[in-house]
Amino acid sequence: MKQVVQNYKSGELAVLDVPVPGCKPGGVLVRTSYSLISTGTELMKVSEAGMSMVGKARSRPDQVAKVMQSVATNGLPATYRKVMGKLDSYTPLGYSLCGVVEQVGAGVDDVKVGDLVACAGNEHALHAEVNWVPRNLYARVPEGLAPRHAAFGTVGAIALQGVRQGGPQLGEVALVIGLGLIGQLVVQLLAAAGVRVVGADPDPARCALAEGLGAVACGDPGSAVVENAVAELTDGHGVDQVYLAAGGDSNQPVELAARLCRDRGRVVDIGKCRLDLPWNAYYEKELDVRFSRSYGPGRYDPEYELEGRDYPIGYVRWTERRNLACFLDLAARGRVDVEPLVSHVADFADAVETYRSLEEGELKAVAVLFRYPQEAVEAGAVEPAAPVVAVPRVSRGSAARPAVRAGSPVRLAFVGAGNYATSMLLPHLAGREGVELSAVVTTTALSAANARHKFGFARATTDLDAVLGDDAVDAVFVVTRHSSHAELTRKALLAGKAVFVEKPLALSEDELAGVLAAVEESGNDRLQVGFNRRFSPLLREAKERFGARTGPASLRYLVNAGRLEHGSWYLRQNSEGSRFAGEGGHFVDTASWLLDADPVSVYAVATPGNEDLQVVLGYPDGSTATIGYVTTGAPGFPKETLDLVGDGKVLRLDDFVRASVHGKKRWVSSRLPKARDKGQNAELAAFVRAVRTGGPMPVPLESLVATTAATLAVRTALAGGVPVTLAGTP
């Protein structure tokens, strides 16, 4: 691919052939449609590169200070080599673009291949044909917003953050000093917020442009036009806020701000201008000087920008990504108009010549866009590669399956004693003949003591290793938060225990591989995942009544999951996985059990934000299962309804309360009200029996792995927008 670069030592600009970046987890590869030249920031950088070494030093005293510190620490020769090596290297240009998602990295589920996104960042939204952009530095482009306009997203976010720092209120008057690209956007944003705006800039054309975009009056900073307009609009009191969007070495902007601002007014620095504040003027008016840091909260924080750790909206309403999305929304709804700011659109191949024309003044521009080859963009948008997800092969060692000594109880240990364990599992095990609750392990002492008191565990502890090393424990139940399931399962298998782990078995392909590696290393395949619905007596009877099939079938499974309460740990997708990754295995397993096969393909689509999912599973005989996992339904509607259609027969399940089969004969379950039995009791009985006898686990390990792999593949299918093939590893 091609990218614009500059050598900071020589000032050389070039369009280089460079490798396409890899698609790392937590971000997306974006093929650029348009990128925006910042005629302020970028041209300043280009101009600095053309200076002498003395000129460079004068323009960047902060860097000179770092060099002097390095000399004191490392010596002159080492520092010289380091500095010259850095200067004599190519550096990128650009930080605002719009493009099409070409590939989606692991952990990203809010966009898919073919989506149009706006991207930000001077390391990620570069003037290049393809960029890798982390999650918090892109935003989906609203429908109807042209790509060339969405390319303004980053500079729009900068202007928007500056306005937020000023705290404008309806009816106030503001002065914007500097009517370049940022200044023009600030004028529009303030006007949209109900603020009357006066602009100041020495360029008459920019003044006229700002007036056309909503400013009441504009003029040269040294003219009477600006002062007269401020006096008339404010009854002589001065403006409520001043926005410094100018650059250069002149101190005129800060002096003008002090003169025209009202008592206790606000001065916001957005650009990079000289800030020798006249002390008396600022002190006497007690002016509030504020700085606006680029796109907003999150900027320069590597955990936010690179690792994708968002700030909670209750504490930080407007992060840089939310500012980016907000500006795009304003542009899409016509509250901000960027088209009048586009002075020139150049082909990307002409990038070097465009920079030269701008630097030498031949091209007078507020904003310049690079246009990228459309055939490349279209190819990325409509020809996504069809991914293949490997289903790991199960390899067992040679360890024997131990059986419990005749007459002895099956001794169980619980790791975790949360709501599900205490409400859905332990009530079926406490007091069960032939079962002994030996130990409960929790991270907090009190929860372990409560579980011991309520269910009669022989002991309560927080020492997991002691329980896993206890030969008296036959089986371990892992009933903790999702993120710990795979690791705890792996440890218990290696300790030689039979394991019952609640769904999900794993949240990633690597976690699943780790569990299977433990099976192979230990020879211990005594594993059951809490897929209980296949054990429901009502559903088992309905399947028996439906009978065998000779042809493919269609299954529809609607899961009315509902919304989660605010603060639920299920919402912590970065650490605990998505809701479907956590719960979806239930429904995949049920469908596969009803169809007597493991899925071979997965396709998924979702509404914005992945609130409602439609997952389509394909099976070897041509059967399909569609799982609708929705959160926006009515809370009073049943949670789970299922229909299986094939061979002239229909099986219907209504929320594990009633079932029916329609065919040559009709069968309907009892209409008497019953409690929902989703199979936990029968599942636990089957598990305890397998542990006692040493017989096979209730569900084959191969099936558990296939279900887990298919559930995880939903994320890949959502990201790619195409069906995913599930293929066994050799």
Secondary structure, DSSP 8 states (H G I E B T S, - for coil): -EEEEEETTT--EEEEE-------TTEEEEEEEEEEEETTHHHHHHHHHTS-HHHHHHH-HHHHHHHHHHHHHH-HHHHHHHHHHHHTSEEE---EEEEEEEEE-TT--S--TT-EEEEE-TTTS-SBSEEEEEGGGEEE--TT--HHHHTTHHHHHHHHHHHHHH---TT-EEEEE--SHHHHHHHHHHHHTT-EEEEE-S-HHHHHHHHHTT-SEEE-TTSHHHHHHHHHHHTTS-EEEEEE---BS-SHHHHHHHHHEEEEEEEEE-S-B-----HHHHHHHT-EEEE--TTSTTTT-HHHHTT-----TTT-S--HHHHHHHHHHHHHTTSS--GGGEEEEEEGGGHHHHHHHHHTTSS--SEEEEE--HHHHHHHHH-----EEEE--------------TT--EEEEEE--SHHIIIIIHHHHTT-TTEEEEEEE-SSHHHHHHHHHHH--SEEES-HHHHHT-TT--EEEE-S-GGGHHHHHHHHHHTT-EEEE-S-S-SSHHHHHHHHHHHHHH----EEE---GGG-HHHHHHHHHH---SS--EEEEEEE-----TT-GGG-HHHH--HHHHHHHHHHHHHHHHHTS--SEEEEEE-GGG-SEEEEEE-TTS-EEEEEEESSS-TTS-SEEEEEEETTEEEEEETTTEEEEESSSEEE---S------SHHHHHHHHHHHHHH----SS-HHHHHHHHHHHHHHHHHHHHSS-EEEEE--
